[in-house]
Amino acid sequence: MKAAIIGYGKMGREIERILAERGHEAALVIDTDNAADLDARHLSGIDVALEFTTPATAYANIRTCLENGTAVLSGTTGWTERLAELKQLCRERNGAFFYASNYSLGVNLLFRLNRELAALVGRLDPACEVRIREVHHTQKMDAPSGTAITLAEEVIAGLPGRRGWVNYAPGLSHATNRVETPEEAGADRIVIESVREGAVPGIHSVSYESADELLELRHTIKNRRTLALGAVVAAEFLCGKRGVYGMDDLLANS
Ligand SMILES: NC(=O)c1ccc[n+]([C@@H]2O[C@H](COP(=O)([O-])OP(=O)(O)OC[C@H]3O[C@@H](n4cnc5c(N)ncnc54)[C@H](O)[C@@H]3O)[C@@H](O)[C@H]2O)c1
């Protein structure tokens, strides 16, 4: 596979290593210093572009790939209010687009367990309190994490009377839907707590609590390798296909 890496940061560098290990070629590497090279000429002959940049740049990068007929996979978080637009563009152009807020196998199993648990709790104890907590390294640009938002959306779909989420993120002025205290949330909002510390690659937990019991799902990423490996496996899956895909499609075919 002839790959392009868009965003040569922590993920881009890890992806480059995994591409080499799996016998692929990183034929084009784009970062801020050569961002203008993301064009038809340089994308020509690329099988899949892997995009891990910033919330402010992901949309335009993915759009450029789709407009040039290049299959593109992205994992950039914090911009997904415009994701539907790009999925639509991909369908109109008969292109190929893969997006996941988290490429780790364990987190995607967590998503599945959480979906099932939310549906069960929705029937057995719909009034129970649900809290989500995520911990990441201090350089992370978005809050809450894309993974925490996916977890919250699954809870909202499963539990009656939940209408949205808020973010309790002390000290993070850039957080979306931020509240100053968890109590501000109201019973119909799920509280996502965001913590930024050290070099933590990612911890997510979902807790379901009633007066007498506490049930918690928790996932810890031990290193970034698992995320980069998941992205490269997804790029292999996307290579040669047309359509819009996500981790459920990949796992269903594994
Ligand atoms: N989906 C997942 O599994 C997953 C896993 C890890 C990180 N992420 C997300 O991926 C993104 C990148 O994470 P990271 O840890 O590699 O961050 P990082 O800050 O280490 O790297 C981002 C890189 O993108 C570059 N960049 C910025 N604008 C650019 C542009 N216009 N064109 C090309 N490159 C540009 C930056 O210079 C930097 O090198 C973040 O949004 C993060 O939340 C997702």
The ligand as a Gaussian input file, in Angstrom:
#p B3LYP/6-31G(d) Opt

LIG

0 1
 N       -8.765000       8.420000      16.626000
 C       -7.732000       8.004000      17.404000
 O       -7.586000       6.813000      17.713000
 C       -6.728000       9.013000      17.892000
 C       -5.596000       8.608000      18.580000
 C       -4.664000       9.576000      18.975000
 C       -4.879000      10.905000      18.649000
 N       -6.009000      11.246000      17.998000
 C       -6.256000      12.619000      17.554000
 O       -5.432000      12.846000      16.414000
 C       -5.003000      14.206000      16.370000
 C       -3.467000      14.261000      16.345000
 O       -2.950000      13.694000      17.519000
 P       -1.368000      13.717000      17.823000
 O       -1.243000      13.160000      19.195000
 O       -0.603000      13.106000      16.707000
 O       -1.113000      15.304000      17.854000
 P        0.254000      16.072000      17.580000
 O        0.027000      17.473000      18.061000
 O        1.407000      15.312000      18.127000
 O        0.383000      16.073000      15.973000
 C       -0.410000      16.847000      15.098000
 C        0.456000      17.211000      13.906000
 O       -0.364000      17.808000      12.894000
 C        0.415000      18.845000      12.306000
 N       -0.443000      19.768000      11.554000
 C       -1.134000      20.839000      11.998000
 N       -1.793000      21.425000      10.977000
 C       -1.517000      20.714000       9.865000
 C       -1.908000      20.801000       8.501000
 N       -2.728000      21.778000       8.047000
 N       -1.448000      19.880000       7.637000
 C       -0.636000      18.890000       8.057000
 N       -0.221000      18.761000       9.333000
 C       -0.656000      19.648000      10.220000
 C        1.132000      19.469000      13.492000
 O        2.245000      20.267000      13.091000
 C        1.562000      18.220000      14.252000
 O        2.816000      17.724000      13.815000
 C       -5.649000      14.858000      17.604000
 O       -6.906000      15.415000      17.217000
 C       -5.890000      13.696000      18.551000
 O       -6.957000      13.919000      19.458000
 C       -6.943000      10.332000      17.610000

